[in-house]
């Protein structure tokens, strides 16, 4: 499954020190469904490269035949690459959760 990942821009403005940068969001199925990555730490690209952050949770927007539901995967990931691969592998093995256009 091809997932298009987008990174939010870094916070700007006078209150930027109080805002956290969110982790990348993945879109698939023509932007109808999404993959969310959540972590206790803020998304800082330099720290992500070195792996200096808490474990990452992967949340998927899954289709159950009637509607989509946001579901958390049980395994947590140590790196961003591992989290992206886990989401992609899950969707490749279970195409029934992908909403038909």
C-alpha positions as CSV (number, residue, x, y, z in Angstrom):
1,X,0.0,0.0,0.0
2,X,1.3,3.4,-1.0
3,X,1.0,5.9,1.9
4,X,1.6,9.6,1.3
5,X,3.3,11.1,4.4
6,X,3.0,14.8,5.3
7,X,5.0,16.6,8.0
8,X,3.4,19.5,9.8
9,X,5.3,22.8,9.7
10,X,7.4,23.9,12.6
11,X,5.4,26.2,15.0
12,X,5.9,29.9,14.4
13,X,4.8,33.1,16.1
14,X,5.1,34.5,19.6
15,X,3.7,31.4,21.3
16,X,5.8,28.8,19.4
17,X,7.6,27.7,22.6
18,X,4.2,26.5,24.0
19,X,3.3,24.5,20.9
20,X,4.5,21.0,19.9
21,X,5.2,19.9,16.4
22,X,3.0,17.0,15.5
23,X,4.3,13.7,14.0
24,X,3.8,12.9,10.3
25,X,0.3,11.9,9.1
26,X,-0.1,9.4,6.3
27,X,-2.9,9.4,3.8
28,X,-3.9,6.5,1.6
29,X,-6.9,5.4,-0.6
30,X,-7.0,8.8,-2.4
31,X,-6.8,10.7,0.9
32,X,-10.0,9.1,2.2
33,X,-8.2,7.2,5.1
34,X,-5.2,8.1,7.3
35,X,-2.4,6.8,9.4
36,X,-1.6,8.8,12.6
37,X,1.7,8.5,14.5
38,X,1.7,9.6,18.1
39,X,4.5,9.9,20.5
40,X,5.0,11.4,24.0
41,X,7.9,13.5,22.6
42,X,7.6,16.4,20.2
43,X,8.6,15.8,16.5
44,X,12.1,17.2,16.1
45,X,13.7,15.9,12.9
46,X,17.3,15.9,14.4
47,X,16.2,13.8,17.4
48,X,14.1,11.5,15.1
49,X,17.2,10.8,13.0
50,X,19.2,9.6,16.1
51,X,16.2,7.8,17.6
52,X,16.2,9.9,20.7
53,X,12.5,9.8,21.4
54,X,9.9,7.7,23.2
55,X,8.1,4.8,21.5
56,X,5.7,5.6,18.6
57,X,2.1,4.5,18.5
58,X,0.5,3.8,15.1
59,X,-3.2,4.6,14.6
60,X,-5.0,3.5,11.5
61,X,-8.3,4.7,10.0
62,X,-9.9,1.3,9.1
63,X,-13.0,0.6,7.1
64,X,-15.5,-1.9,8.7
65,X,-18.0,-2.0,5.9
66,X,-20.1,0.9,7.0
67,X,-17.8,3.6,8.3
68,X,-14.1,4.2,9.2
69,X,-12.9,3.8,12.8
70,X,-9.6,5.0,14.2
71,X,-7.8,2.0,15.8
72,X,-4.4,1.8,17.6
73,X,-2.1,-1.0,16.6
74,X,-0.8,-3.1,19.6
75,X,2.9,-3.0,18.8
76,X,4.8,0.2,19.4
77,X,7.7,1.2,17.3
78,X,11.2,2.5,18.2
79,X,11.8,4.4,15.0
80,X,9.9,6.4,12.4
81,X,10.9,4.1,9.6
82,X,9.7,1.1,11.6
83,X,6.3,2.8,12.3
84,X,5.8,3.6,8.6
85,X,6.7,0.1,7.6
86,X,4.3,-1.4,10.2
87,X,1.4,0.6,8.8
88,X,2.2,-0.2,5.2
89,X,2.7,-4.0,5.9
90,X,-0.6,-4.1,7.8
91,X,-2.6,-2.6,5.0
92,X,-0.8,-4.8,2.4
93,X,-1.8,-7.9,4.3
94,X,-5.4,-6.8,5.1
95,X,-6.9,-5.0,2.1
96,X,-10.5,-5.6,3.5
97,X,-9.9,-2.6,5.8
98,X,-9.4,-0.2,2.8
99,X,-12.6,1.6,1.8
100,X,-13.7,0.9,-1.8
101,X,-14.0,4.1,-3.9
